[in-house]
Amino acid sequence: MSDATEELPDDLASALALLAQERARRIAAETEAATAKAEAASAKALVSHS
C-alpha cells in the first residue's frame, strides 16, 4: 500500500480537480449501487408474486 500523501497534488487547483473526480466516481458508484438494489427488489417482488 502506497503512502496516500505521495499521491496528493501540491497546488490547490489540482487538489480541487482531484476532489471533483473522486466525487464524480463516488456519485457514479452510489447510483450504480442504488440501481442494483432497485433491480434486486423488483426481481424479489416478481418472484414473490409468482
PQR file with spaces between the fields and no chain letter, atoms N, CA, C, O and H, PARSE charges and radii, in Angstrom:
ATOM       1  N    MET     1       0.860   -1.183    0.000 -0.4000 1.5000
ATOM       2  CA   MET     1       0.000    0.000    0.000 -0.0000 2.0000
ATOM       3  C    MET     1       0.896    1.233    0.000  0.5500 1.7000
ATOM       4  O    MET     1       1.817    1.346    0.808 -0.5500 1.4000
ATOM       5  N    SER     2       0.612    2.154   -0.918 -0.4000 1.5000
ATOM       6  CA   SER     2       1.451    3.339   -1.000 -0.0000 2.0000
ATOM       7  C    SER     2       0.971    4.410   -0.033  0.5500 1.7000
ATOM       8  O    SER     2      -0.175    4.398    0.416 -0.5500 1.4000
ATOM       9  H    SER     2      -0.137    2.062   -1.575  0.4000 1.0000
ATOM      10  N    ASP     3       1.857    5.323    0.273 -0.4000 1.5000
ATOM      11  CA   ASP     3       1.536    6.436    1.159 -0.0000 2.0000
ATOM      12  C    ASP     3       0.611    7.394    0.416  0.5500 1.7000
ATOM      13  O    ASP     3       0.973    7.903   -0.645 -0.5500 1.4000
ATOM      14  H    ASP     3       2.788    5.333   -0.092  0.4000 1.0000
ATOM      15  N    ALA     4      -0.584    7.648    0.963 -0.4000 1.5000
ATOM      16  CA   ALA     4      -1.575    8.483    0.285 -0.0000 2.0000
ATOM      17  C    ALA     4      -1.091    9.905    0.070  0.5500 1.7000
ATOM      18  O    ALA     4      -1.487   10.545   -0.905 -0.5500 1.4000
ATOM      19  H    ALA     4      -0.878    7.236    1.825  0.4000 1.0000
ATOM      20  N    THR     5      -0.249   10.414    0.951 -0.4000 1.5000
ATOM      21  CA   THR     5       0.220   11.792    0.794 -0.0000 2.0000
ATOM      22  C    THR     5       1.129   11.940   -0.418  0.5500 1.7000
ATOM      23  O    THR     5       1.260   13.041   -0.953 -0.5500 1.4000
ATOM      24  H    THR     5       0.072    9.894    1.743  0.4000 1.0000
ATOM      25  N    GLU     6       1.747   10.877   -0.854 -0.4000 1.5000
ATOM      26  CA   GLU     6       2.586   10.935   -2.047 -0.0000 2.0000
ATOM      27  C    GLU     6       1.749   11.150   -3.302  0.5500 1.7000
ATOM      28  O    GLU     6       2.254   11.661   -4.302 -0.5500 1.4000
ATOM      29  H    GLU     6       1.641    9.983   -0.420  0.4000 1.0000
ATOM      30  N    GLU     7       0.489   10.768   -3.260 -0.4000 1.5000
ATOM      31  CA   GLU     7      -0.378   10.860   -4.422 -0.0000 2.0000
ATOM      32  C    GLU     7      -1.131   12.186   -4.493  0.5500 1.7000
ATOM      33  O    GLU     7      -1.786   12.466   -5.497 -0.5500 1.4000
ATOM      34  H    GLU     7       0.080   10.353   -2.448  0.4000 1.0000
ATOM      35  N    LEU     8      -1.051   13.000   -3.456 -0.4000 1.5000
ATOM      36  CA   LEU     8      -1.790   14.259   -3.434 -0.0000 2.0000
ATOM      37  C    LEU     8      -1.029   15.347   -4.174  0.5500 1.7000
ATOM      38  O    LEU     8       0.194   15.440   -4.070 -0.5500 1.4000
ATOM      39  H    LEU     8      -0.519   12.774   -2.640  0.4000 1.0000
ATOM      40  N    PRO     9      -1.761   16.174   -4.926 -0.5600 1.5000
ATOM      41  CA   PRO     9      -1.100   17.270   -5.647  0.2800 2.0000
ATOM      42  C    PRO     9      -0.657   18.378   -4.687  0.5500 1.7000
ATOM      43  O    PRO     9      -1.183   18.512   -3.582 -0.5500 1.4000
ATOM      44  N    ASP    10       0.310   19.158   -5.134 -0.4000 1.5000
ATOM      45  CA   ASP    10       0.841   20.244   -4.315 -0.0000 2.0000
ATOM      46  C    ASP    10       0.045   21.543   -4.450  0.5500 1.7000
ATOM      47  O    ASP    10       0.017   22.346   -3.517 -0.5500 1.4000
ATOM      48  H    ASP    10       0.737   19.049   -6.031  0.4000 1.0000
ATOM      49  N    ASP    11      -0.599   21.761   -5.595 -0.4000 1.5000
ATOM      50  CA   ASP    11      -1.296   23.033   -5.798 -0.0000 2.0000
ATOM      51  C    ASP    11      -2.802   22.870   -5.612  0.5500 1.7000
ATOM      52  O    ASP    11      -3.350   21.784   -5.798 -0.5500 1.4000
ATOM      53  H    ASP    11      -0.576   21.109   -6.353  0.4000 1.0000
ATOM      54  N    LEU    12      -3.449   23.947   -5.249 -0.4000 1.5000
ATOM      55  CA   LEU    12      -4.876   23.938   -4.932 -0.0000 2.0000
ATOM      56  C    LEU    12      -5.739   23.553   -6.131  0.5500 1.7000
ATOM      57  O    LEU    12      -6.688   22.783   -5.981 -0.5500 1.4000
ATOM      58  H    LEU    12      -3.005   24.830   -5.098  0.4000 1.0000
ATOM      59  N    ALA    13      -5.432   24.064   -7.290 -0.4000 1.5000
ATOM      60  CA   ALA    13      -6.244   23.768   -8.477 -0.0000 2.0000
ATOM      61  C    ALA    13      -6.247   22.274   -8.779  0.5500 1.7000
ATOM      62  O    ALA    13      -7.292   21.700   -9.085 -0.5500 1.4000
ATOM      63  H    ALA    13      -4.662   24.689   -7.411  0.4000 1.0000
ATOM      64  N    SER    14      -5.097   21.658   -8.693 -0.4000 1.5000
ATOM      65  CA   SER    14      -5.009   20.218   -8.937 -0.0000 2.0000
ATOM      66  C    SER    14      -5.719   19.431   -7.849  0.5500 1.7000
ATOM      67  O    SER    14      -6.357   18.416   -8.130 -0.5500 1.4000
ATOM      68  H    SER    14      -4.248   22.125   -8.445  0.4000 1.0000
ATOM      69  N    ALA    15      -5.612   19.891   -6.610 -0.4000 1.5000
ATOM      70  CA   ALA    15      -6.291   19.219   -5.499 -0.0000 2.0000
ATOM      71  C    ALA    15      -7.806   19.292   -5.679  0.5500 1.7000
ATOM      72  O    ALA    15      -8.509   18.306   -5.454 -0.5500 1.4000
ATOM      73  H    ALA    15      -5.094   20.715   -6.381  0.4000 1.0000
ATOM      74  N    LEU    16      -8.307   20.460   -6.084 -0.4000 1.5000
ATOM      75  CA   LEU    16      -9.744   20.609   -6.314 -0.0000 2.0000
ATOM      76  C    LEU    16     -10.207   19.736   -7.475  0.5500 1.7000
ATOM      77  O    LEU    16     -11.288   19.151   -7.419 -0.5500 1.4000
ATOM      78  H    LEU    16      -7.736   21.261   -6.266  0.4000 1.0000
ATOM      79  N    ALA    17      -9.413   19.648   -8.503 -0.4000 1.5000
ATOM      80  CA   ALA    17      -9.752   18.787   -9.640 -0.0000 2.0000
ATOM      81  C    ALA    17      -9.796   17.323   -9.209  0.5500 1.7000
ATOM      82  O    ALA    17     -10.679   16.571   -9.623 -0.5500 1.4000
ATOM      83  H    ALA    17      -8.534   20.123   -8.548  0.4000 1.0000
ATOM      84  N    LEU    18      -8.840   16.929   -8.376 -0.4000 1.5000
ATOM      85  CA   LEU    18      -8.806   15.558   -7.866 -0.0000 2.0000
ATOM      86  C    LEU    18     -10.040   15.278   -7.011  0.5500 1.7000
ATOM      87  O    LEU    18     -10.638   14.207   -7.115 -0.5500 1.4000
ATOM      88  H    LEU    18      -8.124   17.540   -8.040  0.4000 1.0000
ATOM      89  N    LEU    19     -10.418   16.227   -6.177 -0.4000 1.5000
ATOM      90  CA   LEU    19     -11.622   16.067   -5.353 -0.0000 2.0000
ATOM      91  C    LEU    19     -12.872   15.947   -6.223  0.5500 1.7000
ATOM      92  O    LEU    19     -13.754   15.138   -5.935 -0.5500 1.4000
ATOM      93  H    LEU    19      -9.933   17.098   -6.093  0.4000 1.0000
ATOM      94  N    ALA    20     -12.950   16.738   -7.272 -0.4000 1.5000
ATOM      95  CA   ALA    20     -14.102   16.679   -8.178 -0.0000 2.0000
ATOM      96  C    ALA    20     -14.182   15.317   -8.862  0.5500 1.7000
ATOM      97  O    ALA    20     -15.268   14.763   -9.026 -0.5500 1.4000
ATOM      98  H    ALA    20     -12.234   17.395   -7.506  0.4000 1.0000
ATOM      99  N    GLN    21     -13.033   14.783   -9.258 -0.4000 1.5000
ATOM     100  CA   GLN    21     -13.011   13.458   -9.884 -0.0000 2.0000
ATOM     101  C    GLN    21     -13.460   12.379   -8.896  0.5500 1.7000
ATOM     102  O    GLN    21     -14.250   11.500   -9.242 -0.5500 1.4000
ATOM     103  H    GLN    21     -12.150   15.234   -9.125  0.4000 1.0000
ATOM     104  N    GLU    22     -12.960   12.453   -7.691 -0.4000 1.5000
ATOM     105  CA   GLU    22     -13.339   11.474   -6.676 -0.0000 2.0000
ATOM     106  C    GLU    22     -14.825   11.569   -6.358  0.5500 1.7000
ATOM     107  O    GLU    22     -15.489   10.549   -6.172 -0.5500 1.4000
ATOM     108  H    GLU    22     -12.319   13.167   -7.410  0.4000 1.0000
ATOM     109  N    ARG    23     -15.347   12.789   -6.294 -0.4000 1.5000
ATOM     110  CA   ARG    23     -16.779   12.977   -6.039 -0.0000 2.0000
ATOM     111  C    ARG    23     -17.607   12.370   -7.167  0.5500 1.7000
ATOM     112  O    ARG    23     -18.608   11.702   -6.910 -0.5500 1.4000
ATOM     113  H    ARG    23     -14.807   13.617   -6.445  0.4000 1.0000
ATOM     114  N    ALA    24     -17.202   12.595   -8.400 -0.4000 1.5000
ATOM     115  CA   ALA    24     -17.920   12.037   -9.544 -0.0000 2.0000
ATOM     116  C    ALA    24     -17.897   10.512   -9.505  0.5500 1.7000
ATOM     117  O    ALA    24     -18.904    9.866   -9.795 -0.5500 1.4000
ATOM     118  H    ALA    24     -16.389   13.138   -8.608  0.4000 1.0000
ATOM     119  N    ARG    25     -16.757    9.941   -9.149 -0.4000 1.5000
ATOM     120  CA   ARG    25     -16.663    8.472   -9.037 -0.0000 2.0000
ATOM     121  C    ARG    25     -17.573    7.948   -7.929  0.5500 1.7000
ATOM     122  O    ARG    25     -18.228    6.918   -8.084 -0.5500 1.4000
ATOM     123  H    ARG    25     -15.939   10.466   -8.914  0.4000 1.0000
ATOM     124  N    ARG    26     -17.606    8.672   -6.806 -0.4000 1.5000
ATOM     125  CA   ARG    26     -18.449    8.253   -5.683 -0.0000 2.0000
ATOM     126  C    ARG    26     -19.913    8.303   -6.067  0.5500 1.7000
ATOM     127  O    ARG    26     -20.667    7.372   -5.781 -0.5500 1.4000
ATOM     128  H    ARG    26     -17.074    9.510   -6.680  0.4000 1.0000
ATOM     129  N    ILE    27     -20.320    9.385   -6.714 -0.4000 1.5000
ATOM     130  CA   ILE    27     -21.712    9.527   -7.130 -0.0000 2.0000
ATOM     131  C    ILE    27     -22.089    8.426   -8.124  0.5500 1.7000
ATOM     132  O    ILE    27     -23.175    7.854   -8.033 -0.5500 1.4000
ATOM     133  H    ILE    27     -19.708   10.141   -6.946  0.4000 1.0000
ATOM     134  N    ALA    28     -21.209    8.134   -9.057 -0.4000 1.5000
ATOM     135  CA   ALA    28     -21.469    7.068  -10.027 -0.0000 2.0000
ATOM     136  C    ALA    28     -21.604    5.716   -9.322  0.5500 1.7000
ATOM     137  O    ALA    28     -22.485    4.925   -9.660 -0.5500 1.4000
ATOM     138  H    ALA    28     -20.327    8.600   -9.130  0.4000 1.0000
ATOM     139  N    ALA    29     -20.739    5.453   -8.353 -0.4000 1.5000
ATOM     140  CA   ALA    29     -20.809    4.188   -7.619 -0.0000 2.0000
ATOM     141  C    ALA    29     -22.089    4.101   -6.794  0.5500 1.7000
ATOM     142  O    ALA    29     -22.710    3.041   -6.719 -0.5500 1.4000
ATOM     143  H    ALA    29     -20.023    6.095   -8.079  0.4000 1.0000
ATOM     144  N    GLU    30     -22.479    5.205   -6.179 -0.4000 1.5000
ATOM     145  CA   GLU    30     -23.717    5.219   -5.395 -0.0000 2.0000
ATOM     146  C    GLU    30     -24.927    5.013   -6.299  0.5500 1.7000
ATOM     147  O    GLU    30     -25.869    4.315   -5.924 -0.5500 1.4000
ATOM     148  H    GLU    30     -21.974    6.066   -6.240  0.4000 1.0000
ATOM     149  N    THR    31     -24.910    5.607   -7.473 -0.4000 1.5000
ATOM     150  CA   THR    31     -26.000    5.443   -8.430 -0.0000 2.0000
ATOM     151  C    THR    31     -26.086    3.997   -8.892  0.5500 1.7000
ATOM     152  O    THR    31     -27.172    3.424   -8.977 -0.5500 1.4000
ATOM     153  H    THR    31     -24.145    6.174   -7.778  0.4000 1.0000
ATOM     154  N    GLU    32     -24.934    3.416   -9.188 -0.4000 1.5000
ATOM     155  CA   GLU    32     -24.893    2.017   -9.616 -0.0000 2.0000
ATOM     156  C    GLU    32     -25.412    1.093   -8.509  0.5500 1.7000
ATOM     157  O    GLU    32     -26.153    0.150   -8.784 -0.5500 1.4000
ATOM     158  H    GLU    32     -24.052    3.882   -9.119  0.4000 1.0000
ATOM     159  N    ALA    33     -25.029    1.361   -7.274 -0.4000 1.5000
ATOM     160  CA   ALA    33     -25.492    0.546   -6.148 -0.0000 2.0000
ATOM     161  C    ALA    33     -26.995    0.694   -5.943  0.5500 1.7000
ATOM     162  O    ALA    33     -27.685   -0.291   -5.682 -0.5500 1.4000
ATOM     163  H    ALA    33     -24.427    2.127   -7.051  0.4000 1.0000
ATOM     164  N    ALA    34     -27.500    1.905   -6.058 -0.4000 1.5000
ATOM     165  CA   ALA    34     -28.939    2.132   -5.892 -0.0000 2.0000
ATOM     166  C    ALA    34     -29.728    1.431   -6.999  0.5500 1.7000
ATOM     167  O    ALA    34     -30.793    0.868   -6.744 -0.5500 1.4000
ATOM     168  H    ALA    34     -26.939    2.705   -6.270  0.4000 1.0000
ATOM     169  N    THR    35     -29.211    1.465   -8.213 -0.4000 1.5000
ATOM     170  CA   THR    35     -29.866    0.788   -9.333 -0.0000 2.0000
ATOM     171  C    THR    35     -29.886   -0.715   -9.106  0.5500 1.7000
ATOM     172  O    THR    35     -30.909   -1.367   -9.318 -0.5500 1.4000
ATOM     173  H    THR    35     -28.346    1.922   -8.420  0.4000 1.0000
ATOM     174  N    ALA    36     -28.764   -1.260   -8.677 -0.4000 1.5000
ATOM     175  CA   ALA    36     -28.699   -2.695   -8.409 -0.0000 2.0000
ATOM     176  C    ALA    36     -29.660   -3.087   -7.288  0.5500 1.7000
ATOM     177  O    ALA    36     -30.309   -4.131   -7.355 -0.5500 1.4000
ATOM     178  H    ALA    36     -27.934   -0.730   -8.504  0.4000 1.0000
ATOM     179  N    LYS    37     -29.745   -2.258   -6.275 -0.4000 1.5000
ATOM     180  CA   LYS    37     -30.657   -2.530   -5.157 -0.0000 2.0000
ATOM     181  C    LYS    37     -32.107   -2.498   -5.642  0.5500 1.7000
ATOM     182  O    LYS    37     -32.906   -3.354   -5.263 -0.5500 1.4000
ATOM     183  H    LYS    37     -29.218   -1.410   -6.220  0.4000 1.0000
ATOM     184  N    ALA    38     -32.447   -1.518   -6.475 -0.4000 1.5000
ATOM     185  CA   ALA    38     -33.805   -1.420   -7.006 -0.0000 2.0000
ATOM     186  C    ALA    38     -34.140   -2.607   -7.910  0.5500 1.7000
ATOM     187  O    ALA    38     -35.251   -3.134   -7.863 -0.5500 1.4000
ATOM     188  H    ALA    38     -31.798   -0.823   -6.782  0.4000 1.0000
ATOM     189  N    GLU    39     -33.185   -3.022   -8.724 -0.4000 1.5000
ATOM     190  CA   GLU    39     -33.407   -4.171   -9.601 -0.0000 2.0000
ATOM     191  C    GLU    39     -33.593   -5.446   -8.782  0.5500 1.7000
ATOM     192  O    GLU    39     -34.426   -6.287   -9.120 -0.5500 1.4000
ATOM     193  H    GLU    39     -32.282   -2.594   -8.762  0.4000 1.0000
ATOM     194  N    ALA    40     -32.824   -5.589   -7.714 -0.4000 1.5000
ATOM     195  CA   ALA    40     -32.960   -6.756   -6.852 -0.0000 2.0000
ATOM     196  C    ALA    40     -34.320   -6.759   -6.159  0.5500 1.7000
ATOM     197  O    ALA    40     -34.959   -7.806   -6.053 -0.5500 1.4000
ATOM     198  H    ALA    40     -32.148   -4.906   -7.439  0.4000 1.0000
ATOM     199  N    ALA    41     -34.763   -5.604   -5.692 -0.4000 1.5000
ATOM     200  CA   ALA    41     -36.065   -5.509   -5.045 -0.0000 2.0000
ATOM     201  C    ALA    41     -37.175   -5.830   -6.034  0.5500 1.7000
ATOM     202  O    ALA    41     -38.152   -6.495   -5.688 -0.5500 1.4000
ATOM     203  H    ALA    41     -34.244   -4.754   -5.778  0.4000 1.0000
ATOM     204  N    SER    42     -37.024   -5.356   -7.266 -0.4000 1.5000
ATOM     205  CA   SER    42     -38.026   -5.630   -8.297 -0.0000 2.0000
ATOM     206  C    SER    42     -38.072   -7.117   -8.601  0.5500 1.7000
ATOM     207  O    SER    42     -39.154   -7.694   -8.706 -0.5500 1.4000
ATOM     208  H    SER    42     -36.231   -4.815   -7.548  0.4000 1.0000
ATOM     209  N    ALA    43     -36.930   -7.732   -8.740 -0.4000 1.5000
ATOM     210  CA   ALA    43     -36.875   -9.169   -9.013 -0.0000 2.0000
ATOM     211  C    ALA    43     -37.475   -9.955   -7.850  0.5500 1.7000
ATOM     212  O    ALA    43     -38.188  -10.936   -8.063 -0.5500 1.4000
ATOM     213  H    ALA    43     -36.051   -7.263   -8.655  0.4000 1.0000
ATOM     214  N    LYS    44     -37.193   -9.536   -6.646 -0.4000 1.5000
ATOM     215  CA   LYS    44     -37.737  -10.203   -5.470 -0.0000 2.0000
ATOM     216  C    LYS    44     -39.263  -10.086   -5.455  0.5500 1.7000
ATOM     217  O    LYS    44     -39.964  -11.046   -5.136 -0.5500 1.4000
ATOM     218  H    LYS    44     -36.613   -8.740   -6.473  0.4000 1.0000
ATOM     219  N    ALA    45     -39.764   -8.912   -5.799 -0.4000 1.5000
ATOM     220  CA   ALA    45     -41.214   -8.694   -5.832 -0.0000 2.0000
ATOM     221  C    ALA    45     -41.863   -9.563   -6.917  0.5500 1.7000
ATOM     222  O    ALA    45     -42.938  -10.123   -6.702 -0.5500 1.4000
ATOM     223  H    ALA    45     -39.195   -8.131   -6.059  0.4000 1.0000
ATOM     224  N    LEU    46     -41.221   -9.674   -8.066 -0.4000 1.5000
ATOM     225  CA   LEU    46     -41.754  -10.516   -9.141 -0.0000 2.0000
ATOM     226  C    LEU    46     -41.807  -11.976   -8.719  0.5500 1.7000
ATOM     227  O    LEU    46     -42.782  -12.671   -9.005 -0.5500 1.4000
ATOM     228  H    LEU    46     -40.347   -9.219   -8.241  0.4000 1.0000
ATOM     229  N    VAL    47     -40.778  -12.438   -8.048 -0.4000 1.5000
ATOM     230  CA   VAL    47     -40.714  -13.831   -7.607 -0.0000 2.0000
ATOM     231  C    VAL    47     -41.781  -14.088   -6.537  0.5500 1.7000
ATOM     232  O    VAL    47     -42.423  -15.138   -6.545 -0.5500 1.4000
ATOM     233  H    VAL    47     -39.987  -11.874   -7.815  0.4000 1.0000
ATOM     234  N    SER    48     -41.971  -13.150   -5.629 -0.4000 1.5000
ATOM     235  CA   SER    48     -42.929  -13.365   -4.550 -0.0000 2.0000
ATOM     236  C    SER    48     -44.372  -13.318   -5.038  0.5500 1.7000
ATOM     237  O    SER    48     -45.269  -13.834   -4.371 -0.5500 1.4000
ATOM     238  H    SER    48     -41.449  -12.297   -5.622  0.4000 1.0000
ATOM     239  N    HIS    49     -44.604  -12.699   -6.206 -0.4000 1.5000
ATOM     240  CA   HIS    49     -45.953  -12.623   -6.763 -0.0000 2.0000
ATOM     241  C    HIS    49     -46.205  -13.722   -7.788  0.5500 1.7000
ATOM     242  O    HIS    49     -47.271  -13.766   -8.403 -0.5500 1.4000
ATOM     243  H    HIS    49     -43.876  -12.280   -6.748  0.4000 1.0000
ATOM     244  N    SER    50     -45.245  -14.593   -7.972 -0.4000 1.5000
ATOM     245  CA   SER    50     -45.409  -15.674   -8.963 -0.0000 2.0000
ATOM     246  C    SER    50     -46.086  -16.879   -8.356  0.5500 1.7000
ATOM     247  O    SER    50     -46.304  -17.877   -9.043 -0.5500 1.4000
ATOM     248  H    SER    50     -44.380  -14.557   -7.472  0.4000 1.0000
